[in-house]
Amino acid sequence: MNGFASSRGALLLVAAAAALLGASATLLISHFGSGSQIRDYLLAHPEVIPEAIQRLRDRDNAKVIAANRADILTPVGDAWAGNPSGDVTVVEYLDYNCAYCRASLATIDQLIAADKGVKVIYRELPVLSPESDTAARYAIVAGRSGKYNALHRALYAGGPLTEASMDKALVDAGLDPAKVKAEAKSASVDAAIKTNLSMMRPLGLTGTPSWVIGDRVVSSVLSLEDMRAAVEAARAAKPPT
């Protein structure tokens, strides 16, 4: 590699470091003193790049969450679980026809049992099928009626959604199917669904389940270990009180 190319590569890495690391890039420059030395450091320690990228994403997510706090962090009725005054909030965007969402129910139960400082908020994101939209509407009505948890579990217990499975879930949850179906068509339920869907692009949600944990957004199934690690990271990032 000629000297020009080497210098240019070093400058590009320095620019990337500055964009991703912010103040940390200044510390690197003051410590190493030259672009080529920073380049050598980054090549020797490439693990700092994904960490820096994640910090940048978290910083951007924090702005989105702060600007849309009510739409993300305020549950619909009793569509939440865990500690109502928890110091870390986990938001799950879910689709009742999503097998991974169904499997995550047990993981959330385990998280709540293991960490008494967590509050979980459920938000419907019906993206997989027409039945997903119907189930989401029923869940919103149930949340407003104080029956969210019962219907949430009954819908998952019925497996892939059908009209019959959803009707059974309503009965099993102690809801009046006729009343729920009528309310599910209301403008306020329309608005709640649209609000959740409108957050997909700002938060970068790519499917279900998607999670907002502190300032971190993840669109994938998470193991209990991954979820606990994200919760601890969010807890550590909170300013001292």
C-alpha positions, -999 to 999 in steps of 0.1 A, spaced: 0 0 0 15 34 -9 18 62 16 -11 82 2 -35 52 3 -23 44 38 -28 79 50 -62 81 33 -73 49 50 -61 62 84 -81 94 79 -112 74 70 -109 53 101 -103 84 122 -135 100 106 -154 68 114 -142 68 149 -151 104 154 -186 98 140 -192 66 161 -173 73 193 -179 110 198 -159 122 228 -141 89 229 -125 97 196 -111 128 210 -95 107 238 -81 84 212 -66 113 192 -51 129 223 -37 95 234 -23 82 201 -16 115 184 -20 105 148 -44 90 124 -21 61 115 -18 51 152 -55 53 156 -59 31 125 -35 6 139 -54 5 172 -87 0 156 -74 -28 134 -59 -44 164 -91 -40 184 -120 -43 159 -143 -52 187 -147 -15 196 -163 -7 163 -196 -28 169 -197 -13 204 -194 22 190 -221 15 164 -244 2 191 -238 33 212 -246 55 183 -278 35 177 -288 37 213 -282 75 213 -305 79 183 -331 56 198 -330 76 230 -341 107 210 -369 88 194 -381 73 227 -380 107 244 -400 123 216 -426 95 216 -426 85 253 -463 82 258 -468 61 226 -440 37 236 -439 36 274 -475 41 284 -494 8 284 -530 5 271 -550 -2 302 -535 -32 320 -513 -44 291 -483 -47 313 -467 -72 337 -441 -72 365 -433 -43 388 -455 -12 381 -427 10 395 -398 -9 379 -366 9 373 -362 -7 339 -390 -10 313 -391 -37 286 -415 -30 258 -425 -59 236 -440 -52 201 -458 -84 193 -480 -102 168 -503 -130 181 -496 -150 149 -459 -149 156 -445 -182 169 -415 -165 183 -437 -141 202 -456 -170 216 -423 -187 227 -412 -154 243 -441 -155 267 -422 -180 289 -390 -160 287 -408 -129 299 -423 -148 328 -388 -160 338 -374 -125 335 -401 -111 358 -395 -139 383 -358 -133 383 -357 -95 383 -382 -77 405 -372 -43 391 -386 -49 356 -418 -37 342 -429 -52 308 -453 -34 285 -470 -51 257 -478 -33 224 -496 -50 195 -479 -49 161 -501 -68 137 -480 -73 106 -483 -110 97 -519 -116 88 -555 -102 88 -561 -124 119 -532 -106 136 -550 -74 132 -582 -89 147 -564 -103 176 -546 -71 183 -578 -52 183 -593 -77 208 -562 -73 230 -565 -35 231 -602 -38 241 -592 -64 268 -565 -41 281 -590 -12 285 -613 -36 303 -587 -49 327 -585 -83 311 -554 -80 291 -533 -107 307 -561 -133 305 -567 -127 268 -530 -124 260 -523 -159 273 -555 -174 259 -547 -161 224 -512 -176 226 -526 -209 240 -548 -213 210 -519 -216 186 -521 -201 151 -549 -177 149 -583 -186 135 -617 -171 140 -626 -201 162 -595 -199 183 -600 -162 189 -636 -167 199 -625 -193 223 -598 -171 237 -624 -143 244 -646 -167 263 -617 -183 282 -606 -148 292 -640 -140 307 -649 -114 280 -682 -110 261 -673 -117 225 -701 -96 211 -691 -65 231 -654 -70 223 -660 -73 186 -682 -42 185 -656 -22 204 -627 -35 183 -641 -16 153 -641 17 171 -620 47 160 -601 47 192 -589 11 186 -580 21 150 -559 49 164 -541 27 189 -531 2 161 -520 30 138 -499 45 166 -480 12 172 -474 7 135 -462 43 131 -433 36 154 -418 9 132 -398 32 110 -386 57 138 -375 28 160 -362 6 131 -385 -23 140 -381 -50 113 -405 -76 126 -419 -94 157 -410 -98 184 -393 -64 187 -380 -50 220 -373 -16 235 -351 -21 266 -338 12 279 -325 29 248 -317 -4 230 -340 -16 202 -338 -53 191 -360 -70 164 -354 -107 171 -362 -134 196 -342 -130 228 -330 -157 252 -334 -151 289 -297 -144 292 -298 -118 264 -328 -101 279 -313 -100 314 -281 -86 299 -300 -58 281 -319 -50 312 -287 -47 332 -271 -25 305 -302 -2 307 -300 -1 344 -263 7 344 -269 35 319 -295 52 341 -282 84 358 -277 80 396 -306 93 417 
